[in-house]
Amino acid sequence: QVQLVESGGGLVQPGGSLRLSCAASGFTFSSYYMIWYRQAPGKERELVARINDFGVITYADSVKGRFTISRDNTKNTVYLQMNSLKPEDTAVYFCNAYSPFTVGGNYWGQGTQVTVSS
């Protein structure tokens, strides 16, 4: 059974930091792209950061220089370190596992709330 479990969300003041984690199980983690998305109220879900199976990383322009994605294939976990947080970063953050090589290889976590407010 595939599971993606996010943790680390919460309430933080502007300028603060949070580290999100996504623990995966039930599939070959090292072979999958791991992606963080977010969705703010009334807005569409947007890609925040992606790390592929070779470790190639891409970021949304809005988070470049502030967020860092990483993965630990020994722990089947992907992380999102978020620094210099802004109120506009407030959203539900979702972990996604995607494989372009596997039919049906697209899994989602339940999401974790990040709120940036003073």
N, CA, C and O atoms as a DFTB+ gen file, in Angstrom:
472 C
 N C O
     1  1       0.845      -1.190       0.000
     2  2       0.000       0.000       0.000
     3  2       0.883       1.242       0.000
     4  3       1.768       1.388       0.843
     5  1       0.632       2.134      -0.954
     6  2       1.417       3.355      -1.060
     7  2       0.972       4.364      -0.009
     8  3      -0.220       4.587       0.198
     9  1       1.948       4.962       0.643
    10  2       1.667       6.034       1.600
    11  2       2.675       7.150       1.445
    12  3       3.872       6.909       1.288
    13  1       2.181       8.364       1.492
    14  2       3.004       9.566       1.581
    15  2       2.474      10.355       2.764
    16  3       1.318      10.776       2.770
    17  1       3.316      10.555       3.761
    18  2       2.878      11.215       4.986
    19  2       3.716      12.463       5.207
    20  3       4.912      12.385       5.489
    21  1       3.066      13.622       5.074
    22  2       3.750      14.898       5.294
    23  2       3.705      15.277       6.764
    24  3       2.781      14.914       7.492
    25  1       4.718      16.011       7.179
    26  2       4.762      16.554       8.529
    27  2       5.607      17.809       8.520
    28  3       6.326      18.090       7.561
    29  1       5.507      18.568       9.619
    30  2       6.355      19.751       9.776
    31  2       5.670      21.071       9.530
    32  3       6.281      22.124       9.718
    33  1       4.422      21.048       9.115
    34  2       3.716      22.301       8.907
    35  2       3.372      22.964      10.229
    36  3       3.559      22.391      11.302
    37  1       2.858      24.199      10.125
    38  2       2.474      24.910      11.334
    39  2       2.360      26.389      11.091
    40  3       2.319      26.852       9.951
    41  1       2.311      27.127      12.187
    42  2       2.219      28.578      12.159
    43  2       3.595      29.169      12.434
    44  3       4.267      28.785      13.392
    45  1       4.008      30.105      11.587
    46  2       5.321      30.724      11.746
    47  2       5.198      32.202      11.399
    48  3       4.365      32.581      10.576
    49  1       6.015      33.027      12.017
    50  2       6.011      34.455      11.730
    51  2       6.749      34.747      10.427
    52  3       7.626      33.982      10.025
    53  1       6.401      35.840       9.771
    54  2       7.147      36.216       8.562
    55  2       8.644      36.300       8.856
    56  3       9.069      36.812       9.891
    57  1       9.424      35.782       7.917
    58  2      10.867      35.721       8.092
    59  2      11.356      34.454       8.759
    60  3      12.559      34.200       8.819
    61  1      10.422      33.657       9.262
    62  2      10.788      32.431       9.952
    63  2      11.042      31.271       9.003
    64  3      11.021      31.421       7.782
    65  1      11.283      30.109       9.602
    66  2      11.627      28.910       8.837
    67  2      10.787      27.726       9.293
    68  3      10.352      27.648      10.442
    69  1      10.576      26.814       8.364
    70  2       9.960      25.525       8.643
    71  2      10.622      24.484       7.759
    72  3      11.124      24.789       6.677
    73  1      10.613      23.259       8.238
    74  2      11.101      22.143       7.437
    75  2      10.003      21.102       7.324
    76  3       9.578      20.514       8.318
    77  1       9.551      20.885       6.097
    78  2       8.554      19.860       5.839
    79  2       9.245      18.546       5.502
    80  3      10.310      18.521       4.885
    81  1       8.615      17.466       5.919
    82  2       9.099      16.130       5.584
    83  2       7.955      15.344       4.948
    84  3       6.780      15.571       5.238
    85  1       8.333      14.422       4.081
    86  2       7.351      13.523       3.461
    87  2       7.955      12.126       3.469
    88  3       8.905      11.839       2.740
    89  1       7.396      11.272       4.297
    90  2       7.869       9.896       4.413
    91  2       7.049       9.011       3.475
    92  3       5.818       9.019       3.511
    93  1       7.747       8.256       2.645
    94  2       7.096       7.445       1.613
    95  2       7.256       5.958       1.902
    96  3       8.235       5.529       2.512
    97  1       6.280       5.188       1.454
    98  2       6.364       3.734       1.553
    99  2       5.458       3.107       0.502
   100  3       4.515       3.733       0.016
   101  1       5.760       1.872       0.166
   102  2       4.896       1.121      -0.743
   103  2       5.262       1.206      -2.217
   104  3       4.556       0.664      -3.068
   105  1       6.370       1.888      -2.521
   106  2       6.833       1.945      -3.910
   107  2       8.345       2.173      -3.897
   108  3       8.937       2.423      -2.847
   109  1       8.953       2.086      -5.062
   110  2      10.411       2.225      -5.159
   111  2      10.771       3.700      -5.159
   112  3      10.874       4.331      -6.210
   113  1      10.958       4.230      -3.976
   114  2      11.139       5.672      -3.772
   115  2      12.247       6.250      -4.651
   116  3      12.071       7.303      -5.264
   117  1      13.369       5.574      -4.711
   118  2      14.538       6.130      -5.410
   119  2      14.295       6.316      -6.908
   120  3      15.020       7.066      -7.562
   121  1      13.294       5.650      -7.449
   122  2      13.016       5.719      -8.882
   123  2      12.024       6.817      -9.247
   124  3      11.747       7.045     -10.424
   125  1      11.497       7.488      -8.243
   126  2      10.436       8.455      -8.470
   127  2      10.930       9.892      -8.362
   128  3      11.827      10.200      -7.578
   129  1      10.323      10.769      -9.170
   130  2      10.440      12.191      -8.953
   131  2       9.658      12.496      -7.667
   132  3       8.575      11.953      -7.451
   133  1      10.200      13.344      -6.839
   134  2       9.496      13.790      -5.647
   135  2       9.263      15.293      -5.763
   136  3      10.181      16.068      -6.032
   137  1       8.032      15.670      -5.556
   138  2       7.621      17.032      -5.866
   139  2       6.801      17.586      -4.699
   140  3       5.979      16.886      -4.107
   141  1       7.040      18.830      -4.392
   142  2       6.208      19.564      -3.440
   143  2       5.328      20.540      -4.226
   144  3       5.805      21.314      -5.055
   145  1       4.039      20.472      -3.936
   146  2       3.065      21.423      -4.460
   147  2       2.467      22.188      -3.281
   148  3       2.604      21.780      -2.128
   149  1       1.817      23.279      -3.582
   150  2       1.049      23.984      -2.566
   151  2      -0.223      24.543      -3.188
   152  3      -0.303      24.796      -4.390
   153  1      -1.213      24.727      -2.320
   154  2      -2.474      25.288      -2.761
   155  2      -2.989      26.241      -1.697
   156  3      -3.281      25.850      -0.567
   157  1      -3.091      27.496      -2.090
   158  2      -3.629      28.521      -1.201
   159  2      -5.135      28.617      -1.419
   160  3      -5.635      28.230      -2.475
   161  1      -5.858      29.127      -0.430
   162  2      -7.317      29.246      -0.561
   163  2      -7.702      30.039      -1.805
   164  3      -7.199      31.139      -2.032
   165  1      -8.594      29.471      -2.603
   166  2      -9.075      30.159      -3.791
   167  2      -8.131      30.155      -4.968
   168  3      -8.407      30.782      -5.991
   169  1      -7.009      29.447      -4.834
   170  2      -6.024      29.421      -5.919
   171  2      -5.796      27.989      -6.391
   172  3      -6.138      27.025      -5.707
   173  1      -5.206      27.880      -7.582
   174  2      -4.887      26.570      -8.118
   175  2      -3.637      26.005      -7.441
   176  3      -2.799      26.742      -6.920
   177  1      -3.544      24.690      -7.466
   178  2      -2.355      24.038      -6.928
   179  2      -1.169      24.389      -7.827
   180  3      -1.279      24.369      -9.053
   181  1      -0.036      24.711      -7.200
   182  2       1.147      25.078      -7.964
   183  2       2.351      24.273      -7.514
   184  3       2.477      23.909      -6.345
   185  1       3.234      24.002      -8.470
   186  2       4.473      23.302      -8.156
   187  2       5.417      24.237      -7.420
   188  3       5.628      25.378      -7.833
   189  1       5.976      23.749      -6.337
   190  2       6.921      24.533      -5.540
   191  2       8.358      24.122      -5.841
   192  3       9.211      24.965      -6.120
   193  1       8.612      22.824      -5.781
   194  2       9.966      22.325      -5.997
   195  2       9.891      20.863      -6.399
   196  3       8.985      20.134      -5.994
   197  1      10.871      20.445      -7.209
   198  2      10.902      19.076      -7.699
   199  2      12.334      18.568      -7.694
   200  3      13.267      19.298      -8.031
   201  1      12.495      17.323      -7.312
   202  2      13.792      16.664      -7.394
   203  2      13.574      15.331      -8.087
   204  3      12.766      14.519      -7.636
   205  1      14.285      15.102      -9.171
   206  2      14.032      13.867      -9.901
   207  2      14.885      12.730      -9.347
   208  3      15.579      12.883      -8.342
   209  1      14.817      11.595     -10.023
   210  2      15.507      10.411      -9.513
   211  2      17.020      10.526      -9.621
   212  3      17.747       9.767      -8.981
   213  1      17.499      11.467     -10.424
   214  2      18.938      11.707     -10.512
   215  2      19.394      12.861      -9.616
   216  3      20.581      13.180      -9.551
   217  1      18.442      13.471      -8.936
   218  2      18.803      14.573      -8.048
   219  2      18.762      15.939      -8.702
   220  3      19.189      16.924      -8.100
   221  1      18.252      16.017      -9.929
   222  2      18.125      17.309     -10.597
   223  2      16.940      18.055      -9.982
   224  3      15.860      17.493      -9.798
   225  1      17.163      19.311      -9.674
   226  2      16.200      20.103      -8.899
   227  2      15.695      21.295      -9.700
   228  3      16.449      21.958     -10.412
   229  1      14.396      21.546      -9.563
   230  2      13.816      22.768     -10.107
   231  2      12.936      23.414      -9.037
   232  3      12.363      22.733      -8.186
   233  1      12.845      24.738      -9.101
   234  2      12.056      25.507      -8.152
   235  2      11.124      26.469      -8.890
   236  3      11.421      26.923      -9.996
   237  1      10.004      26.764      -8.260
   238  2       9.187      27.867      -8.732
   239  2       9.964      29.162      -8.503
   240  3      10.715      29.283      -7.535
   241  1       9.777      30.127      -9.403
   242  2      10.491      31.397      -9.273
   243  2      10.208      32.061      -7.928
   244  3      11.074      32.730      -7.365
   245  1       9.003      31.875      -7.423
   246  2       8.592      32.558      -6.190
   247  2       9.325      32.060      -4.951
   248  3       9.301      32.730      -3.918
   249  1       9.974      30.905      -5.029
   250  2      10.641      30.357      -3.842
   251  2      12.147      30.212      -4.034
   252  3      12.849      29.821      -3.102
   253  1      12.648      30.516      -5.210
   254  2      14.087      30.382      -5.461
   255  2      14.883      31.217      -4.475
   256  3      14.561      32.379      -4.225
   257  1      15.924      30.615      -3.918
   258  2      16.774      31.308      -2.964
   259  2      16.265      31.249      -1.541
   260  3      16.976      31.635      -0.614
   261  1      15.042      30.770      -1.350
   262  2      14.472      30.695       0.000
   263  2      14.166      29.250       0.417
   264  3      14.307      28.897       1.588
   265  1      13.753      28.428      -0.532
   266  2      13.383      27.037      -0.248
   267  2      14.443      26.098      -0.807
   268  3      15.077      26.383      -1.823
   269  1      14.621      24.969      -0.121
   270  2      15.555      23.938      -0.575
   271  2      14.885      22.578      -0.469
   272  3      14.412      22.188       0.599
   273  1      14.850      21.867      -1.575
   274  2      14.319      20.506      -1.585
   275  2      15.485      19.526      -1.532
   276  3      16.532      19.760      -2.135
   277  1      15.294      18.434      -0.810
   278  2      16.312      17.390      -0.761
   279  2      15.613      16.054      -0.535
   280  3      14.451      15.993      -0.133
   281  1      16.354      14.998      -0.803
   282  2      15.799      13.672      -0.595
   283  2      16.841      12.763       0.027
   284  3      18.041      12.915      -0.201
   285  1      16.360      11.814       0.819
   286  2      17.219      10.812       1.433
   287  2      16.648       9.454       1.030
   288  3      15.656       8.989       1.590
   289  1      17.289       8.838       0.059
   290  2      16.768       7.566      -0.445
   291  2      16.948       6.425       0.551
   292  3      16.306       5.383       0.421
   293  1      17.813       6.614       1.541
   294  2      17.972       5.571       2.558
   295  2      16.817       5.608       3.559
   296  3      16.524       4.616       4.227
   297  1      16.172       6.759       3.650
   298  2      15.040       6.906       4.570
   299  2      13.706       7.037       3.836
   300  3      12.661       7.185       4.470
   301  1      13.738       6.982       2.506
   302  2      12.519       7.148       1.706
   303  2      11.775       8.421       2.090
   304  3      10.558       8.416       2.278
   305  1      12.520       9.495       2.201
   306  2      11.950      10.753       2.676
   307  2      12.437      11.908       1.809
   308  3      13.598      11.958       1.402
   309  1      11.522      12.829       1.541
   310  2      11.869      14.069       0.855
   311  2      11.578      15.221       1.809
   312  3      10.632      15.173       2.595
   313  1      12.405      16.252       1.727
   314  2      12.306      17.389       2.632
   315  2      12.117      18.681       1.837
   316  3      12.496      18.785       0.670
   317  1      11.521      19.656       2.512
   318  2      11.460      21.001       1.964
   319  2      11.818      21.967       3.082
   320  3      11.022      22.206       3.990
   321  1      13.014      22.514       3.008
   322  2      13.449      23.528       3.965
   323  2      12.979      24.878       3.454
   324  3      13.320      25.286       2.344
   325  1      12.203      25.561       4.260
   326  2      11.616      26.839       3.862
   327  2      12.130      27.930       4.782
   328  3      11.856      27.918       5.982
   329  1      12.870      28.867       4.226
   330  2      13.428      29.989       4.977
   331  2      12.829      31.302       4.485
   332  3      12.231      31.365       3.411
   333  1      12.998      32.330       5.277
   334  2      12.509      33.673       4.909
   335  2      11.060      33.619       4.454
   336  3      10.701      34.168       3.413
   337  1      10.251      32.965       5.233
   338  2       8.853      32.754       4.844
   339  2       8.091      34.062       4.801
   340  3       8.330      34.980       5.586
   341  1       7.159      34.116       3.848
   342  2       6.337      35.290       3.625
   343  2       4.863      34.912       3.792
   344  3       4.502      33.744       3.649
   345  1       4.027      35.879       4.090
   346  2       2.587      35.559       4.199
   347  2       2.034      34.886       2.946
   348  3       1.128      34.058       3.037
   349  1       2.562      35.230       1.799
   350  2       2.077      34.617       0.550
   351  2       2.502      33.163       0.386
   352  3       2.077      32.501      -0.561
   353  1       3.330      32.657       1.292
   354  2       3.671      31.230       1.286
   355  2       2.610      30.404       2.016
   356  3       2.669      29.174       2.012
   357  1       1.657      31.068       2.631
   358  2       0.600      30.363       3.340
   359  2      -0.204      29.495       2.375
   360  3      -0.730      29.985       1.376
   361  1      -0.293      28.213       2.682
   362  2      -0.965      27.260       1.798
   363  2      -0.953      25.879       2.453
   364  3      -0.291      25.654       3.467
   365  1      -1.695      24.976       1.850
   366  2      -1.528      23.559       2.173
   367  2      -0.457      23.008       1.230
   368  3      -0.542      23.168       0.012
   369  1       0.527      22.372       1.801
   370  2       1.646      21.832       1.033
   371  2       1.452      20.320       0.878
   372  3       1.214      19.598       1.846
   373  1       1.563      19.872      -0.371
   374  2       1.341      18.464      -0.703
   375  2       2.623      17.839      -1.254
   376  3       3.373      18.469      -2.000
   377  1       2.847      16.619      -0.876
   378  2       3.936      15.817      -1.403
   379  2       3.388      14.943      -2.526
   380  3       2.321      14.344      -2.400
   381  1       4.131      14.881      -3.620
   382  2       3.725      14.077      -4.777
   383  2       4.889      13.213      -5.225
   384  3       6.022      13.683      -5.320
   385  1       4.609      11.964      -5.496
   386  2       5.589      11.043      -6.069
   387  2       5.139      10.708      -7.479
   388  3       4.008      10.270      -7.689
   389  1       6.015      10.912      -8.438
   390  2       5.638      10.731      -9.843
   391  2       6.722       9.987     -10.592
   392  3       7.912      10.268     -10.450
   393  1       6.279       9.022     -11.401
   394  2       7.212       8.333     -12.277
   395  2       6.689       8.383     -13.707
   396  3       5.604       7.873     -13.986
   397  1       7.443       8.990     -14.611
   398  2       7.028       8.994     -16.027
   399  2       7.193       7.631     -16.678
   400  3       6.797       7.443     -17.829
   401  1       7.768       6.684     -15.963
   402  2       8.089       5.373     -16.530
   403  2       7.183       4.263     -16.016
   404  3       7.293       3.114     -16.444
   405  1       6.290       4.612     -15.099
   406  2       5.440       3.616     -14.464
   407  2       3.978       3.971     -14.664
   408  3       3.547       5.060     -14.286
   409  1       3.217       3.071     -15.249
   410  2       1.784       3.323     -15.414
   411  2       1.151       3.456     -14.033
   412  3       1.322       2.594     -13.171
   413  1       0.427       4.534     -13.839
   414  2      -0.195       4.767     -12.547
   415  2       0.747       5.266     -11.478
   416  3       0.377       5.340     -10.306
   417  1       1.958       5.608     -11.865
   418  2       2.949       6.049     -10.881
   419  2       2.781       7.516     -10.512
   420  3       3.604       8.355     -10.878
   421  1       1.731       7.815      -9.799
   422  2       1.447       9.195      -9.403
   423  2       0.687       9.147      -8.085
   424  3      -0.493       8.798      -8.056
   425  1       1.364       9.498      -6.994
   426  2       0.799       9.370      -5.651
   427  2       0.859      10.694      -4.921
   428  3       1.749      11.512      -5.151
   429  1      -0.123      10.894      -4.019
   430  2      -0.229      12.153      -3.289
   431  2      -0.347      11.905      -1.788
   432  3      -0.942      10.925      -1.339
   433  1       0.243      12.825      -1.033
   434  2       0.023      12.847       0.395
   435  2      -1.239      13.623       0.721
   436  3      -1.922      14.137      -0.165
   437  1      -1.534      13.698       2.014
   438  2      -2.775      14.335       2.455
   439  2      -2.634      15.840       2.635
   440  3      -3.630      16.551       2.760
   441  1      -1.408      16.318       2.647
   442  2      -1.155      17.741       2.781
   443  2      -0.889      18.161       4.221
   444  3      -1.348      17.531       5.174
   445  1      -0.130      19.247       4.343
   446  2       0.146      19.827       5.651
   447  2       0.017      21.345       5.537
   448  3       0.489      21.948       4.573
   449  1      -0.618      21.942       6.518
   450  2      -0.905      23.373       6.473
   451  2       0.302      24.175       6.930
   452  3       0.892      23.893       7.973
   453  1       0.660      25.171       6.141
   454  2       1.684      26.145       6.520
   455  2       1.017      27.519       6.545
   456  3       0.434      27.960       5.555
   457  1       1.113      28.184       7.689
   458  2       0.536      29.515       7.834
   459  2       1.622      30.476       8.275
   460  3       2.275      30.266       9.298
   461  1       1.811      31.527       7.501
   462  2       2.819      32.537       7.808
   463  2       2.081      33.816       8.182
   464  3       1.461      34.464       7.339
   465  1       2.160      34.160       9.445
   466  2       1.400      35.304       9.937
   467  2       2.014      35.821      11.230
   468  3       2.580      35.063      12.018
   469  1       1.886      37.128      11.428
   470  2       2.344      37.712      12.680
   471  2       1.194      37.807      13.672
   472  3       1.384      38.277      14.794
